[in-house]
Each structure stands twice: as C-alpha cells, then as structure tokens.
Amino acid sequence: MRIAILGAGRMGAWLTEELCWNNEVMVHDSDLLKMKYFIKVHRALSIEEFADFKPELFINCVPLGLTLEAFDTVLPYLPSQCIISDIASVKTGFKEYYENCGHPFVSSHPMFGPTLANIRDLHEESAIIISESSKEGADFFRRFYSSLKICIFEYSFEEHDKTVAYSLATPFASTMVFAACMKKQDAPGTNFKRHLAVAKGLLSEDDRLLTEIMFNPYTIRQLELINSKLAYMTHIIRQRDYDEMKKFLDKLRANIGQ
C-alpha cells in the first residue's frame, strides 16, 4: 500500500519505520531534519509532493491540537478515495469532521508512547480502533497492530474519550500532583524512586500532548473523583480513624484486584 505520513515526531517516526518495510511510504515534516535518518522511505520536502505520490492511506501524525487543521491543509493533495487517518489521543470534534470530509477514514490510538514503551516488544501494549471507521481502514490497522502483538480494542469516538480520561488523564493528574509536591529528598525510598521515574517519563512528553489529554471534556469528572477521594482520605487521617482506614485500604485492594 502507498502510505503518506505527515509529522515525523516520536509516533510519526515510529510508524514510518515500522510501515516502510511492507509498504511504500512517503513522509513529510515541517522540520526537514527530522527526516534525515529514514531509510527505504520517500522524503517529501513539501506536502504538494503527496499529489504525485497518490497515497492510498494518509496518516496524520502532527501534534495533538493541530490535527484537524493539518487535514484541511493536506486534503487538496490527496486522491478522493485515499483513506485518511489520525492517531490522536483525544478525538473531540473528529467524528463531525470525518462525516463531512468526503474521504473514507480510520481513527486509531496506540495507547503507548515510543518514549516509555519498549518498541521492540509491544505484546503488553494496547491500541484502540474507532468503531465508526471504514472497514478497509480498520482492517489495515487491525493487521498492523496484530503483527506487533498489540492488544486491540474497538470503541466509538465517545467511548474512546471516556476511556482516555480514565486510563490516561487519571494517572497523569496523579503524577502531576506528585511532581507539584516535589522537594529535595536526601534519602528517597524505593516507592519514591519509582514514582519519580514515572514523573520524569511523563514530563518528558510534549507539552501539547499532555495539555490536550488533560483538556479532554471527560477529564473533569475524573479530577472531581480524585478530589473527593483525597477529601475522604484527609478526613480519615485527621480523625485518626483506624477502622475507617482499614475499610478504605480494603476497598483499594478490591479496586485493583488484589
């Protein structure tokens, strides 16, 4: 398949390198140096080159928040039957856009980042394919993710954003609070070191990515839940209520299946 990829950041570069071995791939990034080390790949100096390439699939990998704008810029250079695709972490507004764009589409979300994941072994990682996607597009990504032994889930656009608010925004918020309370620690314990490693990994991600995930419309509900649990725990600690703390800890163990 002829595949055009826009954006050679961490995820765009990973997709380019994975897909080029079994497909004909052209990639473009506004920062031309990001394409310097690709092999077996057509490097487009401008998006206008996509017109002559005539891709069958276009994958939009620009930073989250610029995705729909990038589609508007690229669509004039794509064949009418080209499947357009995104890998955005938040899908707000995407359903309406795809319904009016005139192209078949597939929307998916690799639920991992090349920064933290072991990209040589992804069998413990997951990806979501949006159920409203075209059959041909969904089948392509299903085969691709399966070839890497990635666990695949299918959700609607709305279900996806609710899932992301729970599975990404909740731990992100918890880690951000940990980092916000950070101070110099001369004798850090094992758990502290583990949390610190997670915080450093999270904060190495792109600011726009972190911001857009936290701005997911469903994130507020998760933050309200975190605040309510913190208030409850604060009450238990202030009252030094051993019985209530035991119930609270038992509930936590049940929540995590322990």
C-alpha positions as CSV (number, residue, x, y, z in Angstrom):
1,M,0.0,0.0,0.0
2,R,1.2,3.5,-0.7
3,I,1.1,5.4,2.6
4,A,1.8,9.1,3.2
5,I,2.6,10.2,6.7
6,L,2.6,13.8,7.9
7,G,4.7,14.5,11.0
8,A,7.9,12.8,12.0
9,G,7.8,13.2,15.8
10,R,8.1,10.3,18.1
11,M,5.0,8.5,17.0
12,G,5.2,9.5,13.3
13,A,8.8,8.4,13.1
14,W,7.9,5.0,14.7
15,L,5.0,4.4,12.3
16,T,7.3,5.4,9.3
17,E,10.0,3.0,10.4
18,E,7.5,0.1,11.0
19,L,5.4,0.6,7.9
20,C,8.1,1.2,5.3
21,W,9.2,-2.5,5.2
22,N,5.9,-3.8,3.8
23,N,4.6,-0.7,2.2
24,E,5.7,2.2,0.0
25,V,5.9,5.2,2.4
26,M,6.3,8.9,1.9
27,V,6.8,11.1,4.9
28,H,6.9,14.9,5.4
29,D,7.7,17.1,8.4
30,S,8.0,20.8,8.5
31,D,11.3,20.3,10.3
32,L,13.2,18.6,7.4
33,L,16.0,17.5,9.7
34,K,13.6,15.0,11.4
35,M,13.5,13.0,8.1
36,K,17.3,12.8,7.9
37,Y,17.9,9.2,9.0
38,F,14.9,7.4,7.4
39,I,15.8,4.6,5.1
40,K,13.6,2.9,2.5
41,V,11.3,6.0,2.7
42,H,10.4,8.8,0.3
43,R,11.1,12.1,2.0
44,A,8.8,14.8,0.8
45,L,10.1,18.4,1.0
46,S,6.6,19.7,0.9
47,I,3.1,18.3,1.2
48,E,2.5,19.2,-2.5
49,E,4.6,16.0,-3.3
50,F,1.8,13.9,-1.9
51,A,-0.2,14.7,-5.1
52,D,2.2,12.9,-7.4
53,F,2.7,10.1,-4.8
54,K,-1.1,9.3,-4.9
55,P,-1.3,7.6,-1.5
56,E,-4.0,5.1,-0.7
57,L,-3.7,5.8,3.0
58,F,-2.7,9.1,4.7
59,I,-1.8,9.1,8.4
60,N,-1.9,12.4,10.2
61,C,0.8,12.4,13.0
62,V,1.1,16.1,13.7
63,P,0.9,17.3,17.4
64,L,-2.4,16.9,19.1
65,G,-4.5,20.0,18.7
66,L,-3.3,20.7,15.2
67,T,-4.7,17.5,13.6
68,L,-7.8,18.9,12.0
69,E,-6.0,22.0,10.7
70,A,-3.4,19.7,9.1
71,F,-6.1,17.7,7.4
72,D,-7.5,20.8,5.9
73,T,-4.1,21.7,4.5
74,V,-3.3,18.2,3.1
75,L,-6.7,17.1,1.7
76,P,-6.4,19.0,-1.6
77,Y,-3.3,16.9,-2.4
78,L,-4.8,13.5,-1.8
79,P,-6.8,11.3,-4.2
80,S,-10.6,11.3,-3.5
81,Q,-10.6,7.7,-2.4
82,C,-7.5,8.0,-0.1
83,I,-8.3,6.7,3.4
84,I,-7.4,9.5,5.9
85,S,-6.3,8.6,9.4
86,D,-5.3,10.0,12.7
87,I,-3.7,8.6,15.8
88,A,-4.9,11.4,18.2
89,S,-5.1,10.7,21.9
90,V,-8.3,12.8,22.2
91,K,-11.0,12.6,19.5
92,T,-13.2,15.6,20.3
93,G,-14.6,17.0,17.1
94,F,-13.2,14.2,14.9
95,K,-16.5,12.4,14.3
96,E,-18.1,15.5,12.9
97,Y,-15.0,16.3,10.8
98,Y,-14.9,12.9,9.2
99,E,-18.6,12.9,8.4
100,N,-18.1,16.0,6.3
101,C,-14.6,15.5,4.7
102,G,-15.7,13.3,1.8
103,H,-13.0,10.7,2.4
104,P,-13.1,7.2,3.9
105,F,-11.4,7.3,7.3
106,V,-9.9,5.3,10.1
107,S,-9.2,6.7,13.5
108,S,-7.0,4.8,15.9
109,H,-4.9,5.4,19.0
110,P,-1.8,3.5,20.0
111,M,-2.1,3.5,23.8
112,F,1.6,3.8,24.4
113,G,4.4,6.3,23.5
114,P,7.7,5.3,21.9
115,T,9.4,7.3,24.7
116,L,8.3,5.0,27.5
117,A,7.3,1.8,25.7
118,N,9.7,-1.0,24.7
119,I,9.1,-0.7,20.9
120,R,10.9,-3.9,20.3
121,D,8.3,-5.8,22.3
122,L,4.8,-4.4,22.4
123,H,2.9,-7.5,23.3
124,E,1.8,-5.9,26.7
125,E,0.6,-2.7,25.0
126,S,-2.8,-1.8,23.7
127,A,-4.3,0.2,20.8
128,I,-7.9,1.4,20.1
129,I,-9.6,1.4,16.7
130,I,-12.6,3.6,16.4
131,S,-15.7,1.5,15.5
132,E,-17.1,4.1,13.1
133,S,-14.0,3.8,10.9
134,S,-14.3,2.4,7.3
135,K,-13.9,-1.3,7.0
136,E,-10.8,-1.2,4.8
137,G,-9.0,1.3,7.0
138,A,-9.9,-0.5,10.2
139,D,-8.7,-3.8,8.7
140,F,-5.4,-2.3,7.8
141,F,-4.7,-1.1,11.3
142,R,-6.0,-4.3,12.8
143,R,-3.5,-6.3,10.7
144,F,-0.7,-3.8,11.5
145,Y,-1.3,-3.8,15.3
146,S,-1.8,-7.6,15.3
147,S,1.6,-8.1,13.5
148,L,3.2,-6.4,16.5
149,K,1.2,-8.5,19.0
150,I,-0.5,-5.3,20.3
151,C,-3.9,-5.9,22.1
152,I,-6.7,-4.3,20.1
153,F,-9.9,-2.7,21.4
154,E,-12.7,-1.1,19.5
155,Y,-14.6,1.9,20.8
156,S,-16.8,4.6,19.4
157,F,-15.4,8.2,19.4
158,E,-17.3,9.0,22.6
159,E,-16.3,5.7,24.3
160,H,-12.7,6.4,23.4
161,D,-12.5,9.8,25.0
162,K,-14.2,8.5,28.2
163,T,-11.7,5.6,28.3
164,V,-8.7,8.0,27.8
165,A,-10.0,10.2,30.6
166,Y,-10.0,7.2,32.9
167,S,-6.8,5.4,31.7
168,L,-4.6,8.4,30.8
169,A,-5.9,11.6,32.5
170,T,-6.3,10.0,35.9
171,P,-2.7,8.7,36.2
172,F,-1.4,11.8,34.5
173,A,-3.2,14.0,37.1
174,S,-1.9,11.9,40.0
175,T,1.7,12.1,38.7
176,M,1.4,15.8,38.1
177,V,0.2,16.3,41.7
178,F,3.2,14.2,42.9
179,A,5.6,16.4,40.9
180,A,3.9,19.6,42.2
181,C,4.6,18.5,45.8
182,M,8.2,17.6,45.0
183,K,11.1,18.7,47.2
184,K,14.7,17.7,47.7
185,Q,14.8,14.3,49.1
186,D,18.1,13.2,50.7
187,A,17.0,9.6,51.5
188,P,14.4,8.6,48.9
189,G,12.7,5.2,49.5
190,T,12.0,2.6,46.8
191,N,8.4,3.7,46.2
192,F,9.5,7.4,46.0
193,K,12.1,6.5,43.3
194,R,9.5,4.6,41.3
195,H,7.1,7.5,41.4
196,L,9.9,9.9,40.5
197,A,10.8,7.8,37.4
198,V,7.2,7.8,36.3
199,A,7.0,11.6,36.7
200,K,10.2,12.1,34.8
201,G,8.9,9.9,32.0
202,L,5.6,11.7,31.8
203,L,7.1,15.2,31.9
204,S,9.5,14.3,29.0
205,E,6.4,14.1,26.8
206,D,5.4,17.0,24.5
207,D,3.6,19.8,26.4
208,R,0.8,20.0,23.8
209,L,0.1,16.3,24.1
210,L,-0.2,16.5,27.9
211,T,-2.3,19.6,27.7
212,E,-4.8,18.2,25.2
213,I,-5.2,14.9,27.2
214,M,-5.9,16.9,30.3
215,F,-8.3,19.1,28.4
216,N,-10.4,16.1,27.3
217,P,-14.0,17.1,28.1
218,Y,-14.3,13.9,30.2
219,T,-11.2,14.6,32.4
220,I,-13.1,17.0,34.7
221,R,-15.2,14.2,36.0
222,Q,-12.1,12.1,36.8
223,L,-10.5,15.1,38.6
224,E,-13.6,15.6,40.7
225,L,-13.5,11.9,41.7
226,I,-9.8,12.3,42.7
227,N,-10.6,15.3,44.7
228,S,-13.4,13.6,46.5
229,K,-11.2,10.6,47.4
230,L,-8.5,12.9,48.7
231,A,-11.0,14.7,50.8
232,Y,-12.3,11.4,52.2
233,M,-8.7,10.2,53.0
234,T,-7.9,13.6,54.6
235,H,-10.9,13.2,56.8
236,I,-9.9,9.7,57.9
237,I,-6.3,10.8,58.7
238,R,-7.5,13.9,60.6
239,Q,-9.8,11.8,62.7
240,R,-7.2,9.0,63.1
241,D,-10.0,6.6,62.4
242,Y,-8.3,3.2,62.3
243,D,-11.5,1.3,61.4
244,E,-12.3,3.6,58.6
245,M,-8.8,3.4,57.3
246,K,-9.0,-0.4,57.3
247,K,-12.2,-0.2,55.2
248,F,-10.6,2.3,52.9
249,L,-7.5,0.1,52.3
250,D,-9.6,-3.0,51.7
251,K,-11.6,-1.1,49.1
252,L,-8.4,0.0,47.4
253,R,-7.2,-3.6,47.2
254,A,-10.5,-4.7,45.8
255,N,-10.4,-2.0,43.2
256,I,-7.0,-3.2,41.9
257,G,-7.9,-6.9,42.1
258,Q,-5.6,-7.7,45.0
